[in-house]
Amino acid sequence: MSVAIEGAAPGFETLNPKQREAACYAGPAESPDEGGAASADAVGALLIIAGAGSGKTNTLAHRVAHLLMSGLDPQRILLLTFTRRAATEMTRRARRICEAQAKVVARAGGGANGRTGNLQWSGTFHAVANRLLRMHAHSLSLDPAFTLLDRSDSADLLNLQRSDLGLAKKSQRFPKKNTCLSIYSHAVNAQCSIEAAIERAFPWCEDHADDLRRLFSAYVEAKQQHNVLDYDDLLLYWSYLMEEPALAESVAARFDHVLVDEYQDTNALQAQILLRLRPDGSGITVVGDDAQSIYSFRAADVRNILDFPRCFEPPAAVLTLEQNYRSTQPILDACNAVIEGAKERFTKNLFSARRSEEKPWLVTVEDESAQVEYVVEHILAHREAGIALQRQAVLMRTAHHSDALEVELGRRNIPFVKFGGLKFLESTHVKDVMCALRWAENPSDALAAFRLVQLLPGIGPGHAGRVFEAHRQAGFDFAALGAVRVPAAARSDWPELCRLMVDLHDAGTDWSAQLGMVRRWYAPHLERSYDAAHVRAGDLEQLEQISASFPSRERFLSELTLDPPSATGDLAGPPHLDEDYLILSTIHSAKGQEWDAVFVLNAADGCIPSDMATGTPEQIEEERRLMYVAMTRARDHLHVIHPLRFYKRQQPRHGDTHMFAPRSRFVPDEIVDRFERVAWGPAVPSDSPRTGARDRVTKTIDVGARARARFA
């Protein structure tokens, strides 16, 4: 017995009409009620265009909850996001909404209405790919015990092939390992040729296309030889899985609904996978904002979201969320005007109930030094007005644009944090411990073996290679490692490492004890190899605590590689009563964030848009979207700063070589009325004659006559 609920279901009453329509969408033939029951059968494709600050996450969570409340099995919902945190948050919200309705139904005397279980298939594209590839490994001729390489491991393996092929010793400059990996990754994810990847993002590498092709071929063979996959392989192999009709049908049959967050950030591979999951569009919902597509350097393609409705017959329904809950209306008026200049977009005009008389400031300053003075002065002014430093941010197109500002902030004793930093798994001591687990999980993982064996004194790359070759010839049997000859300096430590690997690889060894075993073995090597070993040991303790939440070694290695936590290896600083700090960030890193006051640096042509990104109309359009993303981060106060003059970096210390830069083309004269225009800087000296005692002279000089007489 179910009980009809008057009005919106619990949790849905907080949604505005457009959000509720999107959350409860039931297809073009039906009018969705306000959170009530609707058919759980898969409906046609739906695209939700969610403007900046419009409650996208909340809306998608309510759509998941609506499906569950309609009786859909949670195991038949696939939720794809770009971070594990986003997936966890949406799942948590959906469960809370369902539980709230269940309580209301129970109080009304009804039975269970819908399901409230956790989603079994919720996570990032790469995490879901990892699960599916292991399930279908034999169909793909894969060993299901494959291990994953993080980005630094991938670059190291690629560098080994680079050296083996002699590319590092070419007479001409050859790309470094990280550049090579970026080109490879772009070619895979954008599903384009090496030449096209180079042309788009690495034009200086144009002459190396043939050598890069040889390098990438060797890299792929090395990964397959050692039974390892990198991030790009996860999506690539998933797409291969979906190319085989029988396998694609098997995967697609698992799910009735597929929901995708941040669809504007998908690349060609991801879009291809989704279309093969749901070729007819049934039960697919994607959420995103074409105006915030700014990651083409990662192979994201704005065409995926722009063309999405036309991928199906009938075309996907398009619902637009325009009510912004972040910014004041004057800020949104300026943002709308900037993005209105886009050549192609889904039309939306953000509006807000937050009224204000303050327009965003369009500030003209003399040069970069004056820009720094303006920013610092107004940061302190906002702080005095009650806006904490943490609620203020300085955004820039490129990281080095804040160099001068950082120096001045230090001089003024204004603490700041700049987005970026070392990932937890990139810390050398953490990688050491993880490699022990990786080698035990996958005995053919040469990269993990090389790193681990070289921790012992006296063993270098050459000896490590010979050890692994002996291991390979013994059929990857860890029990035979003890018979391998090692240098004299390593002989006392070698047996203990051999015992460790035998115990770790033993199926009878409890997973919960394995990290403790590795930590005990590693302790003396940590002390010998690193300064501040006690600080690094704290990371390893945390790593062991994290491992307790995973059911197996494979899940632990996979999840941590796909979604690593932040670094923690540092000593606590001296205690401060004031722990406030300013935020500095590139615009790319700021996406998804918000602050009460935002300063956008260098709003000049050559900076925004960058002079490195104006080669094609598509690049210029992405730069416009970058400007839009920066402006829409502001809640109450927005300062867009335009320095008139930029000094050349490489010139004599007191040189005066400079260039003038026009205001960013994204703020043309036609829209400057949306801003409060300000010319800021020291007062211009008066040109009127001085009236001091020395100026009281009555004699005059005819300079014109003297100039003529010079050549008479």
Secondary structure in CASP SS format (residue, H / E / C, confidence):
PFRMAT SS
TARGET T0000
AUTHOR 0000-0000-0000
METHOD secondary structure of the structure
MODEL  1
M C 1.00
S C 1.00
V C 1.00
A C 1.00
I C 1.00
E C 1.00
G C 1.00
A C 1.00
A C 1.00
P C 1.00
G C 1.00
F C 1.00
E C 1.00
T C 1.00
L C 1.00
N C 1.00
P H 1.00
K H 1.00
Q H 1.00
R H 1.00
E H 1.00
A H 1.00
A H 1.00
C C 1.00
Y C 1.00
A C 1.00
G C 1.00
P C 1.00
A C 1.00
E C 1.00
S C 1.00
P C 1.00
D C 1.00
E C 1.00
G C 1.00
G C 1.00
A C 1.00
A C 1.00
S C 1.00
A C 1.00
D C 1.00
A C 1.00
V C 1.00
G C 1.00
A C 1.00
L E 1.00
L E 1.00
I E 1.00
I E 1.00
A E 1.00
G C 1.00
A C 1.00
G C 1.00
S C 1.00
G C 1.00
K H 1.00
T H 1.00
N H 1.00
T H 1.00
L H 1.00
A H 1.00
H H 1.00
R H 1.00
V H 1.00
A H 1.00
H H 1.00
L H 1.00
L H 1.00
M H 1.00
S C 1.00
G C 1.00
L C 1.00
D C 1.00
P H 1.00
Q H 1.00
R H 1.00
I E 1.00
L E 1.00
L E 1.00
L E 1.00
T E 1.00
F C 1.00
T C 1.00
R H 1.00
R H 1.00
A H 1.00
A H 1.00
T H 1.00
E H 1.00
M H 1.00
T H 1.00
R H 1.00
R H 1.00
A H 1.00
R H 1.00
R H 1.00
I H 1.00
C H 1.00
E H 1.00
A H 1.00
Q H 1.00
A H 1.00
K H 1.00
V H 1.00
V H 1.00
A H 1.00
R H 1.00
A C 1.00
G C 1.00
G C 1.00
G C 1.00
A C 1.00
N C 1.00
G C 1.00
R C 1.00
T C 1.00
G C 1.00
N C 1.00
L C 1.00
Q C 1.00
W E 1.00
S E 1.00
G E 1.00
T E 1.00
F H 1.00
H H 1.00
A H 1.00
V H 1.00
A H 1.00
N H 1.00
R H 1.00
L H 1.00
L H 1.00
R H 1.00
M H 1.00
H C 1.00
A C 1.00
H H 1.00
S H 1.00
L H 1.00
S C 1.00
L C 1.00
D C 1.00
P C 1.00
A C 1.00
F C 1.00
T E 1.00
L E 1.00
L C 1.00
D C 1.00
R H 1.00
S H 1.00
D H 1.00
S H 1.00
A H 1.00
D H 1.00
L H 1.00
L H 1.00
N H 1.00
L H 1.00
Q H 1.00
R H 1.00
S H 1.00
D H 1.00
L C 1.00
G C 1.00
L H 1.00
A H 1.00
K H 1.00
K C 1.00
S C 1.00
Q C 1.00
R C 1.00
F C 1.00
P C 1.00
K C 1.00
K H 1.00
N H 1.00
T H 1.00
C H 1.00
L H 1.00
S H 1.00
I H 1.00
Y H 1.00
S H 1.00
H H 1.00
A H 1.00
V H 1.00
N H 1.00
A C 1.00
Q C 1.00
C C 1.00
S C 1.00
I H 1.00
E H 1.00
A H 1.00
A H 1.00
I H 1.00
E H 1.00
R H 1.00
A H 1.00
F C 1.00
P H 1.00
W H 1.00
C H 1.00
E H 1.00
D H 1.00
H H 1.00
A H 1.00
D H 1.00
D H 1.00
L H 1.00
R H 1.00
R H 1.00
L H 1.00
F H 1.00
S H 1.00
A H 1.00
Y H 1.00
V H 1.00
E H 1.00
A H 1.00
K H 1.00
Q H 1.00
Q H 1.00
H C 1.00
N C 1.00
V E 1.00
L E 1.00
D C 1.00
Y H 1.00
D H 1.00
D H 1.00
L H 1.00
L H 1.00
L H 1.00
Y H 1.00
W H 1.00
S H 1.00
Y H 1.00
L H 1.00
M H 1.00
E H 1.00
E C 1.00
P H 1.00
A H 1.00
L H 1.00
A H 1.00
E H 1.00
S H 1.00
V H 1.00
A H 1.00
A C 1.00
R C 1.00
F C 1.00
D C 1.00
H E 1.00
V E 1.00
L E 1.00
V E 1.00
D C 1.00
E C 1.00
Y H 1.00
Q H 1.00
D H 1.00
T C 1.00
N E 1.00
A H 1.00
L H 1.00
Q H 1.00
A H 1.00
Q H 1.00
I H 1.00
L H 1.00
L H 1.00
R H 1.00
L H 1.00
R C 1.00
P C 1.00
D C 1.00
G C 1.00
S C 1.00
G C 1.00
I E 1.00
T E 1.00
V E 1.00
V E 1.00
G E 1.00
D C 1.00
D H 1.00
A H 1.00
Q H 1.00
S C 1.00
I C 1.00
Y C 1.00
S H 1.00
F H 1.00
R H 1.00
A C 1.00
A E 1.00
D C 1.00
V C 1.00
R H 1.00
N H 1.00
I H 1.00
L H 1.00
D C 1.00
F H 1.00
P H 1.00
R H 1.00
C H 1.00
F C 1.00
E C 1.00
P C 1.00
P C 1.00
A C 1.00
A E 1.00
V E 1.00
L E 1.00
T E 1.00
L E 1.00
E C 1.00
Q E 1.00
N C 1.00
Y C 1.00
R C 1.00
S C 1.00
T C 1.00
Q H 1.00
P H 1.00
I H 1.00
L H 1.00
D H 1.00
A H 1.00
C H 1.00
N H 1.00
A H 1.00
V H 1.00
I H 1.00
E H 1.00
G C 1.00
A C 1.00
K C 1.00
E C 1.00
R C 1.00
F C 1.00
T C 1.00
K C 1.00
N C 1.00
L C 1.00
F E 1.00
S C 1.00
A C 1.00
R C 1.00
R C 1.00
S C 1.00
E C 1.00
E C 1.00
K C 1.00
P C 1.00
W E 1.00
L E 1.00
V E 1.00
T E 1.00
V E 1.00
E E 1.00
D E 1.00
E H 1.00
S H 1.00
A H 1.00
Q H 1.00
V H 1.00
E H 1.00
Y H 1.00
V H 1.00
V H 1.00
E H 1.00
H H 1.00
I H 1.00
L H 1.00
A H 1.00
H H 1.00
R H 1.00
E H 1.00
A C 1.00
G C 1.00
I C 1.00
A C 1.00
L H 1.00
Q H 1.00
R H 1.00
Q E 1.00
A E 1.00
V E 1.00
L E 1.00
M E 1.00
R C 1.00
T C 1.00
A H 1.00
H H 1.00
H H 1.00
S H 1.00
D H 1.00
A H 1.00
L H 1.00
E H 1.00
V H 1.00
E H 1.00
L H 1.00
G H 1.00
R H 1.00
R C 1.00
N C 1.00
I C 1.00
P C 1.00
F E 1.00
V E 1.00
K E 1.00
F C 1.00
G C 1.00
G C 1.00
L C 1.00
K E 1.00
F H 1.00
L H 1.00
E H 1.00
S C 1.00
T H 1.00
H H 1.00
V H 1.00
K H 1.00
D H 1.00
V H 1.00
M H 1.00
C H 1.00
A H 1.00
L H 1.00
R H 1.00
W H 1.00
A H 1.00
E H 1.00
N C 1.00
P C 1.00
S C 1.00
D C 1.00
A H 1.00
L H 1.00
A H 1.00
A H 1.00
F H 1.00
R H 1.00
L H 1.00
V H 1.00
Q C 1.00
L C 1.00
L C 1.00
P C 1.00
G C 1.00
I C 1.00
G C 1.00
P H 1.00
G H 1.00
H H 1.00
A H 1.00
G H 1.00
R H 1.00
V H 1.00
F H 1.00
E H 1.00
A H 1.00
H H 1.00
R H 1.00
Q H 1.00
A C 1.00
G C 1.00
F C 1.00
D C 1.00
F H 1.00
A H 1.00
A H 1.00
L H 1.00
G H 1.00
A H 1.00
V C 1.00
R C 1.00
V C 1.00
P C 1.00
A H 1.00
A H 1.00
A H 1.00
R C 1.00
S C 1.00
D C 1.00
W H 1.00
P H 1.00
E H 1.00
L H 1.00
C H 1.00
R H 1.00
L H 1.00
M H 1.00
V H 1.00
D H 1.00
L H 1.00
H H 1.00
D C 1.00
A C 1.00
G C 1.00
T C 1.00
D C 1.00
W H 1.00
S H 1.00
A H 1.00
Q H 1.00
L H 1.00
G H 1.00
M H 1.00
V H 1.00
R H 1.00
R H 1.00
W H 1.00
Y H 1.00
A H 1.00
P H 1.00
H H 1.00
L H 1.00
E H 1.00
R H 1.00
S H 1.00
Y C 1.00
D C 1.00
A C 1.00
A H 1.00
H H 1.00
V H 1.00
R H 1.00
A H 1.00
G H 1.00
D H 1.00
L H 1.00
E H 1.00
Q H 1.00
L H 1.00
E H 1.00
Q H 1.00
I H 1.00
S H 1.00
A C 1.00
S C 1.00
F C 1.00
P C 1.00
S C 1.00
R H 1.00
E H 1.00
R H 1.00
F H 1.00
L H 1.00
S H 1.00
E H 1.00
L H 1.00
T H 1.00
L H 1.00
D C 1.00
P C 1.00
P C 1.00
S E 1.00
A C 1.00
T C 1.00
G C 1.00
D C 1.00
L C 1.00
A C 1.00
G C 1.00
P C 1.00
P C 1.00
H C 1.00
L C 1.00
D C 1.00
E C 1.00
D C 1.00
Y C 1.00
L E 1.00
I E 1.00
L E 1.00
S E 1.00
T E 1.00
I H 1.00
H H 1.00
S H 1.00
A H 1.00
K C 1.00
G C 1.00
Q C 1.00
E C 1.00
W E 1.00
D E 1.00
A E 1.00
V E 1.00
F E 1.00
V E 1.00
L C 1.00
N C 1.00
A C 1.00
A E 1.00
D C 1.00
G E 1.00
C E 1.00
I C 1.00
P C 1.00
S E 1.00
D C 1.00
M C 1.00
A C 1.00
T C 1.00
G C 1.00
T C 1.00
P H 1.00
E H 1.00
Q H 1.00
I H 1.00
E H 1.00
E H 1.00
E H 1.00
R H 1.00
R H 1.00
L H 1.00
M H 1.00
Y H 1.00
V H 1.00
A H 1.00
M H 1.00
T C 1.00
R C 1.00
A E 1.00
R E 1.00
D E 1.00
H E 1.00
L E 1.00
H E 1.00
V E 1.00
I E 1.00
H E 1.00
P E 1.00
L E 1.00
R E 1.00
F E 1.00
Y E 1.00
K C 1.00
R C 1.00
Q C 1.00
Q C 1.00
P C 1.00
R C 1.00
H C 1.00
G C 1.00
D C 1.00
T C 1.00
H E 1.00
M E 1.00
F E 1.00
A C 1.00
P C 1.00
R E 1.00
S C 1.00
R C 1.00
F C 1.00
V C 1.00
P C 1.00
D H 1.00
E H 1.00
I H 1.00
V H 1.00
D H 1.00
R H 1.00
F C 1.00
E E 1.00
R E 1.00
V E 1.00
A E 1.00
W C 1.00
G C 1.00
P C 1.00
A C 1.00
V C 1.00
P C 1.00
S C 1.00
D C 1.00
S C 1.00
P C 1.00
R C 1.00
T C 1.00
G C 1.00
A H 1.00
R H 1.00
D H 1.00
R C 1.00
V C 1.00
T C 1.00
K C 1.00
T C 1.00
I C 1.00
D C 1.00
V H 1.00
G H 1.00
A H 1.00
R H 1.00
A H 1.00
R H 1.00
A H 1.00
R H 1.00
F C 1.00
A C 1.00
END
